[in-house]
Amino acid sequence: MNFSTPVKPAKPAFQIHYGMKMISMGSCFSENIGKAFQKYKFNILINPFGQQYNPLSIAYAISRICRLEQYSESELVQHHELFHSFDHHSDFSKPEQTETKNFINTNLIQAHEQLKSSDVLFLTFGTAHVFSLPETGKIVSNCHKLPTS
């Protein structure tokens, strides 16, 4: 008895080589793949919004990167003495509002420049489940453990 489904993937239309620019976005797998490429000195930008798991948040991040739509302080929320963005992983959270905004925007600009000239975009998804803000319905990438209310 065979308890697996053998899959023979088709040969890709291209091959990755050292001269290529790349971005990886998405789950922790995206980060692990990116670090492996970095280890071997590939030109790769890893998770410019931090780890994200649902496809809608990743799509929103890519859209915002393409538009180079920078973040304002009004888009940040303070919780447990840190300022957070609902679009970013907690690695982007800082104790000062301006510091958080500047860090986020620096990464956004870097991602915009990298994406314009990238040859490969790795996307990895972790879940299709999403959370949204009750007041606006905006889908959030990270709820930063805020109370559900």
GISUL-V512914 format. One record per residue. N is the residue number from 0. RES is the residue in three letters. PHI is phi in whole degrees, 0 to 359 (none if undefined). Layout:
n:N res:RES phi:PHI
n:N res:RES phi:PHI
This chain:
n:0 res:MET phi:none
n:1 res:ASN phi:253
n:2 res:PHE phi:260
n:3 res:SER phi:219
n:4 res:THR phi:251
n:5 res:PRO phi:296
n:6 res:VAL phi:232
n:7 res:LYS phi:254
n:8 res:PRO phi:293
n:9 res:ALA phi:289
n:10 res:LYS phi:294
n:11 res:PRO phi:295
n:12 res:ALA phi:287
n:13 res:PHE phi:214
n:14 res:GLN phi:237
n:15 res:ILE phi:277
n:16 res:HIS phi:220
n:17 res:TYR phi:302
n:18 res:GLY phi:285
n:19 res:MET phi:276
n:20 res:LYS phi:262
n:21 res:MET phi:220
n:22 res:ILE phi:226
n:23 res:SER phi:240
n:24 res:MET phi:221
n:25 res:GLY phi:133
n:26 res:SER phi:287
n:27 res:CYS phi:297
n:28 res:PHE phi:297
n:29 res:SER phi:300
n:30 res:GLU phi:293
n:31 res:ASN phi:295
n:32 res:ILE phi:298
n:33 res:GLY phi:300
n:34 res:LYS phi:294
n:35 res:ALA phi:295
n:36 res:PHE phi:295
n:37 res:GLN phi:298
n:38 res:LYS phi:305
n:39 res:TYR phi:263
n:40 res:LYS phi:67
n:41 res:PHE phi:283
n:42 res:ASN phi:274
n:43 res:ILE phi:223
n:44 res:LEU phi:256
n:45 res:ILE phi:253
n:46 res:ASN phi:39
n:47 res:PRO phi:295
n:48 res:PHE phi:247
n:49 res:GLY phi:83
n:50 res:GLN phi:296
n:51 res:GLN phi:227
n:52 res:TYR phi:242
n:53 res:ASN phi:262
n:54 res:PRO phi:300
n:55 res:LEU phi:292
n:56 res:SER phi:293
n:57 res:ILE phi:294
n:58 res:ALA phi:297
n:59 res:TYR phi:297
n:60 res:ALA phi:298
n:61 res:ILE phi:298
n:62 res:SER phi:300
n:63 res:ARG phi:293
n:64 res:ILE phi:297
n:65 res:CYS phi:299
n:66 res:ARG phi:280
n:67 res:LEU phi:51
n:68 res:GLU phi:274
n:69 res:GLN phi:288
n:70 res:TYR phi:272
n:71 res:SER phi:251
n:72 res:GLU phi:298
n:73 res:SER phi:292
n:74 res:GLU phi:272
n:75 res:LEU phi:261
n:76 res:VAL phi:233
n:77 res:GLN phi:262
n:78 res:HIS phi:205
n:79 res:HIS phi:51
n:80 res:GLU phi:65
n:81 res:LEU phi:230
n:82 res:PHE phi:261
n:83 res:HIS phi:237
n:84 res:SER phi:248
n:85 res:PHE phi:290
n:86 res:ASP phi:267
n:87 res:HIS phi:236
n:88 res:HIS phi:293
n:89 res:SER phi:294
n:90 res:ASP phi:300
n:91 res:PHE phi:269
n:92 res:SER phi:281
n:93 res:LYS phi:225
n:94 res:PRO phi:288
n:95 res:GLU phi:251
n:96 res:GLN phi:299
n:97 res:THR phi:295
n:98 res:GLU phi:297
n:99 res:THR phi:297
n:100 res:LYS phi:300
n:101 res:ASN phi:296
n:102 res:PHE phi:296
n:103 res:ILE phi:298
n:104 res:ASN phi:290
n:105 res:THR phi:298
n:106 res:ASN phi:292
n:107 res:LEU phi:296
n:108 res:ILE phi:296
n:109 res:GLN phi:300
n:110 res:ALA phi:295
n:111 res:HIS phi:300
n:112 res:GLU phi:295
n:113 res:GLN phi:293
n:114 res:LEU phi:294
n:115 res:LYS phi:302
n:116 res:SER phi:243
n:117 res:SER phi:282
n:118 res:ASP phi:262
n:119 res:VAL phi:224
n:120 res:LEU phi:237
n:121 res:PHE phi:270
n:122 res:LEU phi:238
n:123 res:THR phi:231
n:124 res:PHE phi:251
n:125 res:GLY phi:246
n:126 res:THR phi:200
n:127 res:ALA phi:257
n:128 res:HIS phi:282
n:129 res:VAL phi:235
n:130 res:PHE phi:245
n:131 res:SER phi:223
n:132 res:LEU phi:284
n:133 res:PRO phi:300
n:134 res:GLU phi:289
n:135 res:THR phi:243
n:136 res:GLY phi:81
n:137 res:LYS phi:298
n:138 res:ILE phi:286
n:139 res:VAL phi:250
n:140 res:SER phi:277
n:141 res:ASN phi:215
n:142 res:CYS phi:271
n:143 res:HIS phi:52
n:144 res:LYS phi:59
n:145 res:LEU phi:291
n:146 res:PRO phi:299
n:147 res:THR phi:297
n:148 res:SER phi:285
